[in-house]
Amino acid sequence: MALPFAKIEDFVSGRVAGGSVRGLAGSATVVIDSRKVTKGALFVALKGEHHDAHSFITPALARTAAACVVNQSWYAVKKPRYGRFILVEDTGDTLMRMASAYLQYLGTRVVAVTGSNGKTTTRAMIARVLAAKYRVHATRGNFNNRIGLPLSVFEISPRDDITVLELGANHFGEISELSWIVKPDIAVITNIGHSHLEFFKDRKGVLKAKTEIVHGMRSGGVLVVNGDDDLLNKYEPPRRITKRDYGFAGERGYRGSGLTTGFLRGGTFTFNGVAMVTPLPGNGAAANALCAAAVGDLLGVTARETQKALARIEAPENRMDMRIVGGARIIADCYNANPDSMANAFGLLKAEKIAGRKIAVLGDMRELGAQAALYHRQTGALAAKSGVKLLFTLGELGRKIAQGAIAAGLHNVYSFAEKEKDALADVLRSSLKKGDLVLIKGSHSMGMEEIVERLE
C-alpha cells in the first residue's frame, strides 16, 4: 500500500524544502533503497553505522522519486538545487513515527507477537486463522525491527481489518519502542527462553525484554501468553491490560488437550471440543497453533474455522523443512537456534522410531554470553543422549558441542570450521544411507541452509 500524498507531510512532521507534495494526486510508496525507487516514491534516506543513504539522493531523484526525507544536517551542508525534500532531525526515528501515524490513520486492529522461540510461525498461524473471518495483513519475512517493522506497516491496505506484526529485539528497550509505534490491541508472548543472553543475561532478563510489549498497548487490550512457561505464568501485566493464557497443562484460559506430535508427522490436539491438526512437527509448533486458536477465539473465529485454517499451514522457510536426499530424510531447521529450541528438536528426534541412523549437524548458537561454552557442551551431551549416532559440528562453538557429545559417550563426531561447509556437506553426503534421519540446525548467521543446498 502507498501513503496518500495529502497526508505525508502530516505523517512526517518535518520542514518542507523545494516544494510540497501535499498537492500531488494519488499516493507514494515508501522506499529506503534508491535502487527500488519508482515514479512517485517517497525515498527515506536512512543513516546507519556503515551506510548512509543520503549518498544516493541524486539517483533516487533521477528515478523520479516524488520527494526525499532527509536529515536537516545533510541538507544544510549540501543545499541541493532541485527536488522536493522533507527535513527531519533523524530519518530513522522519523520512519517509525511515520509508521505509527499511518497505523493511527488506518485504524486497523493490531495483533503483535514476540517471544524467544516460535514468534514467526505463531504470527503466520494467527494470520491464517484470522483470515477465516477478516481481511488480514501480516509481517512478511522477519521484518520485526525498527526498520523492517515500519516497512511492513506501510504495506497495510485501508481495506485490511487486522494486521499481525512480529516484534523482535536483542537489546532492552527495543520491543518497548516498537510497541509504542504499533500500539497493539492484542499482544502475544510465545515463551521465555535462553535467547540473546549476551545482552539479557538470563531468562529473567529475557522476560523483562519481552514483556516490554505491554508498554504501548491500548487500555483494555489483551495480553495472550503461554501459561505452560513458568515465568509467563507468574507474570502480571498492568491493570489496564487483561491477561489470558493458553497451554496444555493445568487450568488455562485456552486449554489444548490430547496432544500428540512427532518429527515426521504433524501435531494433533483438541481445542473447544474440536480436533486440531497442524502439519508442523513438535510440541513448540502445537503450542503455536494453540496460541493462534486462542487469538482466533478472542476475535470471534470459531473452532471449526480454526481447524480448517491450521490444516493448511506451511512451515516458514528453513523451519522444520523436510527434504529427501539419497533415501535419507533431512530436517532443515536452519533459521535460528538456542538451547531451548535445540532441546525441543532433540526431544522429537529421540522419540522417532526409524530404520536408519539419527544424525545431527549442529552449528554455533550465537549471542549466549558468558555461559556460551557451557550451553554448547550441554547441547552436545543432549545429542548423545537422544540417540544420535553420527554428529557433525560447524564453527568454533560447535567444537564445544562436539566435546559435550564425546564426554557423554558419542564417538562418531566430526568438527569443521565455519568456512568448511563444502567439506562438511561432502562428508555428510558420502555417509548417508537409506532410512537415515538428519537434523540440521544452528543460528541463522551460521548459514546452515547452505549445507542443505550443497546436499541436493
FIZA-152048 format. One record per residue (C-alpha): x, y, z. Coordinates in steps of 0.02 Angstrom, whole numbers. Last residue first. Layout:
BEGIN
<node xx="X" yy="Y" zz="Z"/>
...
//
This chain:
BEGIN
<node xx="1042" yy="-1576" zz="-155"/>
<node xx="1173" yy="-1593" zz="-19"/>
<node xx="1253" yy="-1424" zz="-56"/>
<node xx="1085" yy="-1337" zz="-29"/>
<node xx="1066" yy="-1418" zz="143"/>
<node xx="1241" yy="-1361" zz="190"/>
<node xx="1199" yy="-1184" zz="134"/>
<node xx="1045" yy="-1190" zz="247"/>
<node xx="1165" yy="-1191" zz="394"/>
<node xx="1208" yy="-1009" zz="360"/>
<node xx="1293" yy="-982" zz="528"/>
<node xx="1207" yy="-813" zz="549"/>
<node xx="1039" yy="-901" zz="566"/>
<node xx="1097" yy="-995" zz="721"/>
<node xx="1111" yy="-1182" zz="703"/>
<node xx="1014" yy="-1338" zz="649"/>
<node xx="1025" yy="-1483" zz="528"/>
<node xx="935" yy="-1640" zz="590"/>
<node xx="964" yy="-1797" zz="485"/>
<node xx="857" yy="-1955" zz="483"/>
<node xx="935" yy="-2107" zz="398"/>
<node xx="821" yy="-2231" zz="309"/>
<node xx="931" yy="-2250" zz="155"/>
<node xx="1111" yy="-2213" zz="197"/>
<node xx="1207" yy="-2050" zz="210"/>
<node xx="1393" yy="-2051" zz="244"/>
<node xx="1452" yy="-1990" zz="73"/>
<node xx="1331" yy="-1844" zz="84"/>
<node xx="1391" yy="-1799" zz="259"/>
<node xx="1574" yy="-1799" zz="206"/>
<node xx="1537" yy="-1688" zz="56"/>
<node xx="1424" yy="-1571" zz="156"/>
<node xx="1558" yy="-1548" zz="289"/>
<node xx="1691" yy="-1512" zz="158"/>
<node xx="1581" yy="-1383" zz="73"/>
<node xx="1534" yy="-1302" zz="238"/>
<node xx="1717" yy="-1278" zz="286"/>
<node xx="1714" yy="-1090" zz="319"/>
<node xx="1635" yy="-1115" zz="491"/>
<node xx="1771" yy="-1236" zz="543"/>
<node xx="1725" yy="-1420" zz="545"/>
<node xx="1703" yy="-1549" zz="683"/>
<node xx="1668" yy="-1735" zz="661"/>
<node xx="1594" yy="-1846" zz="797"/>
<node xx="1568" yy="-2034" zz="789"/>
<node xx="1618" yy="-2065" zz="971"/>
<node xx="1463" yy="-2022" zz="1072"/>
<node xx="1489" yy="-2066" zz="1256"/>
<node xx="1430" yy="-1912" zz="1352"/>
<node xx="1606" yy="-1838" zz="1352"/>
<node xx="1608" yy="-1857" zz="1163"/>
<node xx="1444" yy="-1762" zz="1148"/>
<node xx="1500" yy="-1622" zz="1261"/>
<node xx="1663" yy="-1600" zz="1167"/>
<node xx="1574" yy="-1599" zz="1000"/>
<node xx="1455" yy="-1463" zz="1059"/>
<node xx="1608" yy="-1365" zz="1117"/>
<node xx="1679" yy="-1386" zz="941"/>
<node xx="1518" yy="-1307" zz="877"/>
<node xx="1571" yy="-1153" zz="973"/>
<node xx="1710" yy="-1129" zz="846"/>
<node xx="1603" yy="-1169" zz="696"/>
<node xx="1514" yy="-1320" zz="622"/>
<node xx="1477" yy="-1485" zz="707"/>
<node xx="1442" yy="-1656" zz="633"/>
<node xx="1369" yy="-1794" zz="740"/>
<node xx="1335" yy="-1977" zz="699"/>
<node xx="1239" yy="-2099" zz="808"/>
<node xx="1114" yy="-1977" zz="884"/>
<node xx="1002" yy="-2072" zz="1005"/>
<node xx="945" yy="-1926" zz="1109"/>
<node xx="1076" yy="-1949" zz="1247"/>
<node xx="1219" yy="-1904" zz="1128"/>
<node xx="1127" yy="-1750" zz="1066"/>
<node xx="1093" yy="-1696" zz="1245"/>
<node xx="1278" yy="-1708" zz="1286"/>
<node xx="1317" yy="-1598" zz="1136"/>
<node xx="1185" yy="-1471" zz="1190"/>
<node xx="1260" yy="-1468" zz="1364"/>
<node xx="1431" yy="-1432" zz="1289"/>
<node xx="1355" yy="-1289" zz="1189"/>
<node xx="1268" yy="-1215" zz="1340"/>
<node xx="1431" yy="-1223" zz="1440"/>
<node xx="1531" yy="-1136" zz="1303"/>
<node xx="1401" yy="-997" zz="1289"/>
<node xx="1395" yy="-960" zz="1475"/>
<node xx="1474" yy="-787" zz="1459"/>
<node xx="1351" yy="-728" zz="1328"/>
<node xx="1230" yy="-832" zz="1227"/>
<node xx="1229" yy="-718" zz="1074"/>
<node xx="1254" yy="-855" zz="943"/>
<node xx="1215" yy="-1040" zz="941"/>
<node xx="1354" yy="-1117" zz="837"/>
<node xx="1313" yy="-1254" zz="713"/>
<node xx="1242" yy="-1429" zz="727"/>
<node xx="1229" yy="-1570" zz="600"/>
<node xx="1140" yy="-1715" zz="685"/>
<node xx="1118" yy="-1894" zz="626"/>
<node xx="992" yy="-2024" zz="683"/>
<node xx="1026" yy="-2190" zz="599"/>
<node xx="913" yy="-2298" zz="492"/>
<node xx="751" yy="-2394" zz="514"/>
<node xx="664" yy="-2258" zz="613"/>
<node xx="572" yy="-2241" zz="778"/>
<node xx="560" yy="-2057" zz="822"/>
<node xx="551" yy="-2008" zz="1006"/>
<node xx="734" yy="-1958" zz="1020"/>
<node xx="723" yy="-1842" zz="871"/>
<node xx="572" yy="-1752" zz="941"/>
<node xx="656" yy="-1721" zz="1108"/>
<node xx="814" yy="-1673" zz="1014"/>
<node xx="719" yy="-1536" zz="923"/>
<node xx="645" yy="-1468" zz="1084"/>
<node xx="817" yy="-1467" zz="1167"/>
<node xx="891" yy="-1372" zz="1020"/>
<node xx="748" yy="-1247" zz="1028"/>
<node xx="784" yy="-1219" zz="1212"/>
<node xx="973" yy="-1206" zz="1196"/>
<node xx="962" yy="-1076" zz="1056"/>
<node xx="945" yy="-1094" zz="869"/>
<node xx="888" yy="-999" zz="716"/>
<node xx="825" yy="-1014" zz="538"/>
<node xx="911" yy="-1177" zz="500"/>
<node xx="785" yy="-1310" zz="546"/>
<node xx="819" yy="-1418" zz="393"/>
<node xx="756" yy="-1595" zz="430"/>
<node xx="839" yy="-1710" zz="303"/>
<node xx="763" yy="-1880" zz="268"/>
<node xx="883" yy="-2006" zz="192"/>
<node xx="840" yy="-2102" zz="33"/>
<node xx="976" yy="-2014" zz="-67"/>
<node xx="919" yy="-1842" zz="-10"/>
<node xx="738" yy="-1817" zz="43"/>
<node xx="684" yy="-1649" zz="112"/>
<node xx="593" yy="-1593" zz="271"/>
<node xx="580" yy="-1410" zz="322"/>
<node xx="574" yy="-1393" zz="512"/>
<node xx="598" yy="-1205" zz="492"/>
<node xx="707" yy="-1157" zz="344"/>
<node xx="567" yy="-1059" zz="257"/>
<node xx="407" yy="-1042" zz="357"/>
<node xx="317" yy="-1209" zz="382"/>
<node xx="151" yy="-1224" zz="292"/>
<node xx="-19" yy="-1209" zz="375"/>
<node xx="-168" yy="-1281" zz="281"/>
<node xx="-235" yy="-1390" zz="424"/>
<node xx="-222" yy="-1239" zz="539"/>
<node xx="-352" yy="-1143" zz="438"/>
<node xx="-480" yy="-1284" zz="430"/>
<node xx="-472" yy="-1314" zz="618"/>
<node xx="-480" yy="-1127" zz="653"/>
<node xx="-644" yy="-1115" zz="557"/>
<node xx="-712" yy="-1262" zz="657"/>
<node xx="-654" yy="-1182" zz="820"/>
<node xx="-748" yy="-1023" zz="775"/>
<node xx="-661" yy="-857" zz="741"/>
<node xx="-736" yy="-721" zz="851"/>
<node xx="-586" yy="-613" zz="889"/>
<node xx="-541" yy="-690" zz="1057"/>
<node xx="-570" yy="-862" zz="982"/>
<node xx="-445" yy="-826" zz="844"/>
<node xx="-318" yy="-768" zz="972"/>
<node xx="-340" yy="-932" zz="1065"/>
<node xx="-331" yy="-1037" zz="907"/>
<node xx="-171" yy="-948" zz="858"/>
<node xx="-98" yy="-986" zz="1030"/>
<node xx="-148" yy="-1168" zz="1012"/>
<node xx="-58" yy="-1173" zz="844"/>
<node xx="99" yy="-1100" zz="923"/>
<node xx="89" yy="-1229" zz="1063"/>
<node xx="75" yy="-1366" zz="932"/>
<node xx="226" yy="-1296" zz="841"/>
<node xx="326" yy="-1299" zz="1003"/>
<node xx="270" yy="-1475" zz="1045"/>
<node xx="341" yy="-1536" zz="881"/>
<node xx="300" yy="-1558" zz="697"/>
<node xx="209" yy="-1441" zz="577"/>
<node xx="63" yy="-1514" zz="479"/>
<node xx="-61" yy="-1448" zz="608"/>
<node xx="-215" yy="-1546" zz="659"/>
<node xx="-349" yy="-1482" zz="778"/>
<node xx="-489" yy="-1594" zz="843"/>
<node xx="-637" yy="-1488" zz="902"/>
<node xx="-708" yy="-1489" zz="1078"/>
<node xx="-651" yy="-1312" zz="1119"/>
<node xx="-474" yy="-1362" zz="1069"/>
<node xx="-418" yy="-1542" zz="1045"/>
<node xx="-241" yy="-1588" zz="995"/>
<node xx="-144" yy="-1654" zz="846"/>
<node xx="34" yy="-1617" zz="790"/>
<node xx="114" yy="-1653" zz="623"/>
<node xx="213" yy="-1804" zz="569"/>
<node xx="396" yy="-1843" zz="542"/>
<node xx="464" yy="-1760" zz="698"/>
<node xx="319" yy="-1809" zz="810"/>
<node xx="161" yy="-1746" zz="894"/>
<node xx="17" yy="-1797" zz="1005"/>
<node xx="-78" yy="-1677" zz="1119"/>
<node xx="-238" yy="-1742" zz="1199"/>
<node xx="-291" yy="-1575" zz="1269"/>
<node xx="-274" yy="-1391" zz="1224"/>
<node xx="-328" yy="-1261" zz="1350"/>
<node xx="-373" yy="-1080" zz="1325"/>
<node xx="-398" yy="-993" zz="1492"/>
<node xx="-282" yy="-1123" zz="1566"/>
<node xx="-301" yy="-1244" zz="1710"/>
<node xx="-158" yy="-1367" zz="1712"/>
<node xx="-51" yy="-1417" zz="1564"/>
<node xx="-83" yy="-1399" zz="1376"/>
<node xx="-70" yy="-1211" zz="1364"/>
<node xx="-155" yy="-1043" zz="1340"/>
<node xx="-161" yy="-888" zz="1447"/>
<node xx="-264" yy="-729" zz="1451"/>
<node xx="-204" yy="-567" zz="1535"/>
<node xx="-312" yy="-412" zz="1529"/>
<node xx="-223" yy="-244" zz="1516"/>
<node xx="-263" yy="-82" zz="1610"/>
<node xx="-207" yy="-168" zz="1769"/>
<node xx="-26" yy="-177" zz="1712"/>
<node xx="32" yy="-353" zz="1665"/>
<node xx="56" yy="-496" zz="1789"/>
<node xx="192" yy="-625" zz="1757"/>
<node xx="181" yy="-789" zz="1852"/>
<node xx="130" yy="-899" zz="1706"/>
<node xx="249" yy="-804" zz="1594"/>
<node xx="395" yy="-859" zz="1702"/>
<node xx="347" yy="-1042" zz="1712"/>
<node xx="301" yy="-1061" zz="1528"/>
<node xx="148" yy="-1175" zz="1519"/>
<node xx="39" yy="-1019" zz="1528"/>
<node xx="96" yy="-965" zz="1355"/>
<node xx="37" yy="-785" zz="1349"/>
<node xx="-103" yy="-681" zz="1273"/>
<node xx="-105" yy="-498" zz="1329"/>
<node xx="-273" yy="-417" zz="1295"/>
<node xx="-302" yy="-230" zz="1271"/>
<node xx="-421" yy="-129" zz="1378"/>
<node xx="-302" yy="19" zz="1376"/>
<node xx="-202" yy="14" zz="1214"/>
<node xx="-35" yy="-72" zz="1218"/>
<node xx="122" yy="36" zz="1207"/>
<node xx="212" yy="-32" zz="1359"/>
<node xx="137" yy="-207" zz="1351"/>
<node xx="269" yy="-269" zz="1227"/>
<node xx="402" yy="-228" zz="1358"/>
<node xx="356" yy="-402" zz="1421"/>
<node xx="487" yy="-474" zz="1302"/>
<node xx="633" yy="-375" zz="1373"/>
<node xx="594" yy="-406" zz="1558"/>
<node xx="561" yy="-590" zz="1524"/>
<node xx="728" yy="-604" zz="1432"/>
<node xx="814" yy="-526" zz="1583"/>
<node xx="729" yy="-653" zz="1694"/>
<node xx="788" yy="-787" zz="1572"/>
<node xx="970" yy="-737" zz="1598"/>
<node xx="1100" yy="-607" zz="1544"/>
<node xx="989" yy="-506" zz="1425"/>
<node xx="1129" yy="-444" zz="1310"/>
<node xx="1239" yy="-596" zz="1285"/>
<node xx="1087" yy="-696" zz="1337"/>
<node xx="1011" yy="-663" zz="1165"/>
<node xx="896" yy="-815" zz="1187"/>
<node xx="881" yy="-939" zz="1330"/>
<node xx="692" yy="-948" zz="1331"/>
<node xx="536" yy="-852" zz="1379"/>
<node xx="385" yy="-910" zz="1280"/>
<node xx="255" yy="-863" zz="1149"/>
<node xx="215" yy="-686" zz="1205"/>
<node xx="61" yy="-617" zz="1116"/>
<node xx="-9" yy="-440" zz="1115"/>
<node xx="-187" yy="-391" zz="1069"/>
<node xx="-243" yy="-213" zz="1037"/>
<node xx="-62" yy="-169" zz="999"/>
<node xx="2" yy="11" zz="996"/>
<node xx="108" yy="-5" zz="837"/>
<node xx="242" yy="126" zz="874"/>
<node xx="236" yy="116" zz="1063"/>
<node xx="259" yy="-72" zz="1049"/>
<node xx="410" yy="-48" zz="935"/>
<node xx="497" yy="62" zz="1063"/>
<node xx="456" yy="-56" zz="1205"/>
<node xx="520" yy="-201" zz="1100"/>
<node xx="687" yy="-112" zz="1079"/>
<node xx="707" yy="-54" zz="1258"/>
<node xx="824" yy="-192" zz="1313"/>
<node xx="929" yy="-266" zz="1175"/>
<node xx="911" yy="-417" zz="1060"/>
<node xx="740" yy="-374" zz="991"/>
<node xx="596" yy="-437" zz="886"/>
<node xx="416" yy="-382" zz="863"/>
<node xx="307" yy="-476" zz="739"/>
<node xx="150" yy="-395" zz="668"/>
<node xx="-24" yy="-460" zz="632"/>
<node xx="-134" yy="-328" zz="548"/>
<node xx="-322" yy="-330" zz="560"/>
<node xx="-466" yy="-264" zz="456"/>
<node xx="-369" yy="-231" zz="296"/>
<node xx="-460" yy="-123" zz="167"/>
<node xx="-355" yy="30" zz="209"/>
<node xx="-209" yy="-75" zz="148"/>
<node xx="-57" yy="-117" zz="254"/>
<node xx="107" yy="-115" zz="158"/>
<node xx="170" yy="38" zz="253"/>
<node xx="161" yy="-64" zz="414"/>
<node xx="285" yy="-192" zz="344"/>
<node xx="408" yy="-54" zz="305"/>
<node xx="384" yy="13" zz="482"/>
<node xx="426" yy="-160" zz="553"/>
<node xx="581" yy="-186" zz="447"/>
<node xx="673" yy="-30" zz="505"/>
<node xx="645" yy="-31" zz="693"/>
<node xx="645" yy="-221" zz="696"/>
<node xx="522" yy="-361" zz="651"/>
<node xx="527" yy="-381" zz="463"/>
<node xx="567" yy="-567" zz="481"/>
<node xx="484" yy="-623" zz="321"/>
<node xx="323" yy="-529" zz="289"/>
<node xx="227" yy="-452" zz="432"/>
<node xx="43" yy="-493" zz="415"/>
<node xx="-109" yy="-408" zz="337"/>
<node xx="-279" yy="-484" zz="366"/>
<node xx="-452" yy="-467" zz="287"/>
<node xx="-560" yy="-548" zz="418"/>
<node xx="-658" yy="-706" zz="460"/>
<node xx="-556" yy="-856" zz="403"/>
<node xx="-407" yy="-738" zz="381"/>
<node xx="-395" yy="-736" zz="571"/>
<node xx="-333" yy="-916" zz="571"/>
<node xx="-202" yy="-887" zz="435"/>
<node xx="-138" yy="-727" zz="518"/>
<node xx="-126" yy="-814" zz="686"/>
<node xx="-30" yy="-958" zz="607"/>
<node xx="94" yy="-843" zz="520"/>
<node xx="124" yy="-744" zz="681"/>
<node xx="147" yy="-907" zz="776"/>
<node xx="275" yy="-969" zz="650"/>
<node xx="372" yy="-805" zz="661"/>
<node xx="359" yy="-800" zz="851"/>
<node xx="414" yy="-980" zz="876"/>
<node xx="551" yy="-958" zz="1003"/>
<node xx="605" yy="-817" zz="1118"/>
<node xx="441" yy="-721" zz="1114"/>
<node xx="351" yy="-583" zz="1019"/>
<node xx="186" yy="-559" zz="928"/>
<node xx="83" yy="-402" zz="897"/>
<node xx="-102" yy="-406" zz="848"/>
<node xx="-158" yy="-236" zz="784"/>
<node xx="-332" yy="-175" zz="739"/>
<node xx="-340" yy="-61" zz="588"/>
<node xx="-375" yy="124" zz="619"/>
<node xx="-295" yy="174" zz="454"/>
<node xx="-240" yy="348" zz="511"/>
<node xx="-173" yy="277" zz="676"/>
<node xx="-73" yy="148" zz="580"/>
<node xx="-6" yy="285" zz="465"/>
<node xx="44" yy="392" zz="614"/>
<node xx="139" yy="247" zz="693"/>
<node xx="226" yy="205" zz="530"/>
<node xx="276" yy="387" zz="503"/>
<node xx="343" yy="395" zz="681"/>
<node xx="449" yy="241" zz="645"/>
<node xx="524" yy="313" zz="485"/>
<node xx="551" yy="479" zz="575"/>
<node xx="661" yy="396" zz="707"/>
<node xx="771" yy="326" zz="568"/>
<node xx="767" yy="491" zz="471"/>
<node xx="837" yy="591" zz="616"/>
<node xx="815" yy="779" zz="637"/>
<node xx="694" yy="798" zz="493"/>
<node xx="689" yy="891" zz="327"/>
<node xx="559" yy="846" zz="196"/>
<node xx="632" yy="869" zz="24"/>
<node xx="569" yy="902" zz="-152"/>
<node xx="699" yy="902" zz="-289"/>
<node xx="820" yy="1029" zz="-362"/>
<node xx="961" yy="1141" zz="-304"/>
<node xx="1028" yy="1034" zz="-162"/>
<node xx="1097" yy="1132" zz="-12"/>
<node xx="1230" yy="1000" zz="28"/>
<node xx="1281" yy="1060" zz="202"/>
<node xx="1113" yy="1117" zz="272"/>
<node xx="1026" yy="971" zz="186"/>
<node xx="1138" yy="844" zz="271"/>
<node xx="1111" yy="920" zz="443"/>
<node xx="922" yy="927" zz="417"/>
<node xx="918" yy="738" zz="391"/>
<node xx="825" yy="683" zz="237"/>
<node xx="651" yy="627" zz="180"/>
<node xx="656" yy="629" zz="-9"/>
<node xx="515" yy="678" zz="-126"/>
<node xx="417" yy="620" zz="-279"/>
<node xx="556" yy="499" zz="-328"/>
<node xx="583" yy="514" zz="-515"/>
<node xx="722" yy="384" zz="-539"/>
<node xx="840" yy="531" zz="-557"/>
<node xx="779" yy="589" zz="-386"/>
<node xx="833" yy="424" zz="-310"/>
<node xx="998" yy="428" zz="-405"/>
<node xx="1034" yy="603" zz="-334"/>
<node xx="985" yy="557" zz="-156"/>
<node xx="1102" yy="408" zz="-153"/>
<node xx="1237" yy="472" zz="-36"/>
<node xx="1099" yy="516" zz="87"/>
<node xx="1079" yy="327" zz="103"/>
<node xx="1220" yy="323" zz="230"/>
<node xx="1296" yy="152" zz="265"/>
<node xx="1413" yy="82" zz="396"/>
<node xx="1343" yy="144" zz="561"/>
<node xx="1174" yy="188" zz="489"/>
<node xx="1094" yy="337" zz="402"/>
<node xx="925" yy="312" zz="322"/>
<node xx="872" yy="416" zz="172"/>
<node xx="684" yy="395" zz="157"/>
<node xx="632" yy="397" zz="-26"/>
<node xx="447" yy="433" zz="-56"/>
<node xx="401" yy="355" zz="-223"/>
<node xx="313" yy="447" zz="-365"/>
<node xx="400" yy="356" zz="-507"/>
<node xx="494" yy="205" zz="-443"/>
<node xx="633" yy="192" zz="-315"/>
<node xx="697" yy="16" zz="-290"/>
<node xx="880" yy="56" zz="-324"/>
<node xx="870" yy="201" zz="-202"/>
<node xx="838" yy="79" zz="-59"/>
<node xx="735" yy="153" zz="85"/>
<node xx="568" yy="160" zz="-8"/>
<node xx="395" yy="216" zz="47"/>
<node xx="264" yy="201" zz="-90"/>
<node xx="177" yy="363" zz="-133"/>
<node xx="-8" yy="400" zz="-158"/>
<node xx="-126" yy="488" zz="-276"/>
<node xx="-128" yy="667" zz="-336"/>
<node xx="6" yy="791" zz="-284"/>
<node xx="-50" yy="945" zz="-188"/>
<node xx="25" yy="891" zz="-23"/>
<node xx="194" yy="851" zz="-101"/>
<node xx="262" yy="1023" zz="-55"/>
<node xx="405" yy="1111" zz="-145"/>
<node xx="593" yy="1127" zz="-134"/>
<node xx="600" yy="1119" zz="54"/>
<node xx="470" yy="1059" zz="179"/>
<node xx="506" yy="1057" zz="365"/>
<node xx="461" yy="895" zz="452"/>
<node xx="308" yy="818" zz="535"/>
<node xx="324" yy="654" zz="438"/>
<node xx="144" yy="592" zz="450"/>
<node xx="70" yy="766" zz="422"/>
<node xx="187" yy="792" zz="274"/>
<node xx="130" yy="626" zz="202"/>
<node xx="-57" yy="655" zz="219"/>
<node xx="-106" yy="734" zz="52"/>
<node xx="20" yy="624" zz="-37"/>
<node xx="-80" yy="471" zz="20"/>
<node xx="38" yy="335" zz="82"/>
<node xx="53" yy="180" zz="-26"/>
<node xx="0" yy="0" zz="0"/>
//
